[in-house]
Amino acid sequence: MTSHSLNRKIPITAILPVKKWSEKYFNALSSITQLITPIDELIIVVEQKTFLESNELISSNNRISLRFLVNKVPGLVNALNFAVSEASHQWIMRFDIDDKYSYNRMEIQRELINDDIAVIFSDYNFVSSSGKYLGNMPSGILESIVKLSLVNGRRTPHPGSLFSKAIFNSVGGYNPNLIQCEDLDLWLRMSRLGKLISSPNSLMDYVLNSTSKSLTNRAELAHFKKILNFKSYLSRNLLFEVVDNLESTKDFYSKIPNYSSRVLHLYLDLLQLGIIHGDKKLQKVAYRSLRKHIYAFKFENFSELKYYLFRKVHRFWYKLG
C-alpha cells in the first residue's frame, strides 16, 4: 500500500471560527461541508449562538461529524486555541467563512502529511468580493523556501493551512497577545520542531473585502511584526542554504506552474531576510538576481510590475551604501 493511500485514511479536524453565526453563512458552510469526508470532523466555534441555529446546522449536515462550540473567552485567537483543544484528530485544517476552497483541497494537502511535517500550505488566488480574479500568490513548496517565505507572511495563509496538533501543542498554541500576526508567530515557532511545506496547487480563493486583515489595521500589523524575532527563527544559515541551492531550486520550479512568479518571490524574500540580518553580500546577490529576473520575464496581470519592482529594489540598493 502506498503512502498516499495510507494518508487518505488520516482523519482531519476542520476548524471554522465565526464571531456570531448568521443565516447568510449557510451557503458558504455548504461548500465547506462538501469537502469534509466521513472520517473527518468540522468544528464551528462561535462567541454567540442560539440552540435553534446549532440544531438546524447539525441536522442538515448529518453526513459528517459536525460540532458547534461556544467559546466563552472573546477573541479569534482564544477561539482557535479552544477549537484545537477540542479537536478529535491530530491534523487541523483552518477554514474561513468568507473564502472559497478548491473541491480537492483536503485530498491534496492530506496526501502531503508525514511524521516530520509541522504545517502544509498551498498556492492561492486573490479575488474580489464579487468573485473577480485579482492575482495569484505562489508558495515556496520546498522546506527551506517555505520557511524563508515567513519573512513576509503573505505566502503562508492562515485559512489555507493544515498543521500538526502535536507540534501546535508542543509550542504552546496561538499567542493571544499577537492578535494581528498570531499565525505568523505560530508558524515561526512550529518551524523549529517540524518542516513547513506547500502544494503548488491553488487551493484557496482569498476574498479581499473591507474586513480582510490584509486591508485593515495595517499599522497594528506592522507593529506586531516588529516584535517577532525573525533573526532567531530565520537564521543566517537558512540564507546560506537558500543561496547555495538557488540553481537547483530554480530548476525544480521550472517543472511546475508559475515559474516566473515563484522565482520572483524567492528573490524578494531572500533580499528581505538579507536586510534583516544586515548581510550586504547576500543582499547584493539577491538584488542582482532579482533585477535580472525582472527584466527577463513578463508577468501575468502585472503590466507595471517591472517599473514598480525596479523602484522598490533600488530603495533596498541605496540602503546597502
N, C-alpha and C positions, 0 to 999 in steps of 0.2 A: 504494500500500500504506500503510495507516495505521500510526502509531507503535506502537499496541497490537499489531498483528500482527507488526511487526518485533521488538517486545520479547519476543514468545513464542519467538523464536529465540535469545535471550540465555541462555547456559548459566550455571548457578549451582553453586557448591560448597557443599554442606550439611555442617556440622561438628557432630559429636556427641561430646562428651568424656565418658568414663566412667572412673572410677578403676580398677575391675577388672571385667572382663566376667563376667557370670553368666548361667546358663541362664534365669533369671527375666526377663531383658530381651528374650528373643526375641519375645514378643508385642508389646511396645512398639516394638521395631525394625520389626516387620512393618507397623505402622500408619504409621511414618515412611517406609519404603521405598515405600509405595504413593503417596506424594506426589512422589517423585523421578521425573522423566521421563528418557527415554533420552539427552537432551542434557546432563543434569546429572551430578554425581557426589556420592557420600556418603563422607566420611572419618570413620571411628570412631577416635578417638585415646585410648589407654589407657596406664596405667603398667605393667600386667602383663597378659600373655595367654599362651595356650598355642597351639601350632601347630594342634591339633585344632579349637579353637574358631574360629580365624580362617578355616581352610579350610571348615568347615561353614557359616559365615556367608556367605562369598563364593559357595560353590556353590549355596546356597539362594536367592541373590538375583542370578542371572545376567542378569536383565532390565536391570539398571542397573550403572553403574560404581561399585564399592564397594571402598574400600581400608581396611585395618586397620593402623594405625600404632601403634608403641610409643614413647611419649615417655620419654626417658631422664633428663630433669630433672624431679623430682617437683613437683607442684602444678598446680592448674587453670589458672592464668594462663600458666605455661610451656607447658602442653599446648595451649592455644588459640593462642599465638604460633607454636608448631611446626606446628600444623594449617594455619593460614593460610599459612605459608611454603611448605607442600607443596601448596596448592590449585592446581588446573589452571586455574581460571576467575577472572574479575575481579570477581565478586559472591559474597559469602559470606553464607550463611544459617545462623543459630545454631539448634540444637535441644538440648533437654534430655530425657533418657530418662524422667523422671518426669512430664512434662507431656503434654497432649493437644493435637492440632492439627487445625484445620479442613481438610477434604479439598481446599479450593481456596486454601489459604494461599499456596503458591508462585505460582499463577496470578495472584492479586490483587496480591501485592507485586511480582512480576516486571513487571507492567504499569505500575508507577509508576517504574521505573528511567529515569533521564535522566542526561546528562553532568554536570549541576551538582548531583546528589544525592549526599550522603555516607551517610546512613542512612535506612532506611524502617522505621517501626514500625506498630502497629495497636492497636485496642481489644483488650481481653482480659478473660476471666472468671476469678474465683476459684472454685475448687471444693475440697471436702474430699478426703481420701484415699479416701473411699468413693464419691466422684463427686457428692456433693450440691452444688448451685449455691449459692454464698455471696455473689455480687455481681459487679458489672462495673466495670472501670476504663476510662473513656473517654480517648482520646488527643486531642492538640491539633489534628491534621490540617494546619493551616496552618503554614508555616515558622516564623514568629515565635512562635507559641503553643507549638509543639513545643519550640522552643529554650527558651522561658520555663519549660516544664514540667520541665526538667532541674533546677530549683531544689529539687525534692523527690525526683526519681529514680524514683518508683513508676509513672509514666505512660510510661516508655520501657523496657520489659522487655528484658533481655538475651536470653533464649531466644526472643523473638519478633522479633528484629531481622534485617534484611537490609542489608549495608553494602558499600561500595566497597573493594576490596582496595588499589587505588592510593592512595586517601586514607588508609586504615589504615596503609600503609607510610610515607606521607609524614609522618605524625605520630609514627611510631616504635612503633606497635602498643600492646599492653597493657602497663601498668606493673606489673611483678611485685612492687613494694613496696606496692601498694594492693590487697591481696587481698580486701577486703570491698566495695570500690566500684570495681573495675577497669573495669567497663563504663561507669559514670557519668563517670569520669575520661576514658575514651576518647571518649565522645560529646561532652564539652566541647571536647576538642582538635580533633576532627573537624569540629565546628560552625564552626570558623574557616576551613575550606577548602571546605565544601560545605553544602548545605541538609539540614536534618532535616525529614522529613515523615512522615505516617502515613495509614493507611487507617481509615475509620470502621467497618469490619467487625471483629467479634470473631473473631480468627483463632487464638486460643490459649486453652486452659483451664489456668491456672496452678494446680498442685496444691499445696495447703498441707499440709505434714506436719511431723514433728518435725525434719527436716533442712533445711527451707526456710530460705534465707538471711534472709528477712523475719522469721523467728521465732527465729533463733539468732544469737548474737554481736552483739546489738543495741548494746551499749556499744562494742564494737570498731568496728562500722559507723559509729556516731555520731562516734567519734574520727577515723576516716579522712575522713569527710565534712567535718570542720572543716578538714582540711588542704587541701581543694580550694579554689582561688581563684575563687569564684563571681563576685566583683566584676569580675575580669579578663575572664572569658568572657561573663558575662551583664551587659552594661553598662547604665548609666542610659539610654542611647539606646534600648535594647531596651524598657525600661519606658515611655518616652515614645511609642515606636512602637505598643506594645500599647494604651496608654490612648487614643491618637488614633484608633485603629481599632476601639474596643470595639463601637460600634453596628453597623458593617459585619460584624464577626466574629460577633456575636450573630445578625444577620440570616442569615448563611451557616449557622450552626449550626441555626437554626430549620427548615432544609430537610432535615436529616438526623436519624437516630435519636439518642436520649439527649441532647436539648437541655438539659434542666434540669441534669443531672449534669455535662455538658460545661462549661456556663457556670459552675456552682458551682466546679469545679476551676480554671477560668481565674481567677476572683477570688481563690481561696486562693493560687494560685501568684503572682499579682500582688502580693498582700499580703505574702507571704513574701519576695519579692525586694525589695519596698519597704523592709522592715525591715532586710534585709542591707545595703542602700545607705544606710539612715538617712534616707530621704526621707519626712518626716512628711506632706507634702501628698499624695503619691501613696498613702501608707498610708491616709489618710482617704478618698480616692476609692475605693480598693479595699474598705475596711471598710464604707462606706455602701452601696456597690453589693452587697456580699456579704450584708449584713444584710437589705436589701430583697429580694434574691433568695431568701434562706432563708424568708422569710415568704410569698413569693408562690407557691411551688411545693410540691407534695408529691413526695417521693422514694420510689421503689420500694424495698421491703425495708429501709427505714431509719425505723422508727417513732419513734425517739428522736433523729433527726438534727438537727431544729431546736433542741432543747434542748442537745445536745452542742455544736453549732457556735456557738450563741449564747454559751455559756460560753467557748468557745475564742477567738472573735474579740474578746470583751470583755477577755480577758487581753492580747491584742495592743493593744487600745484603751488600757488602762491604761499600757502602755509608751510611748504617744505623749505622755503628760503633759498 
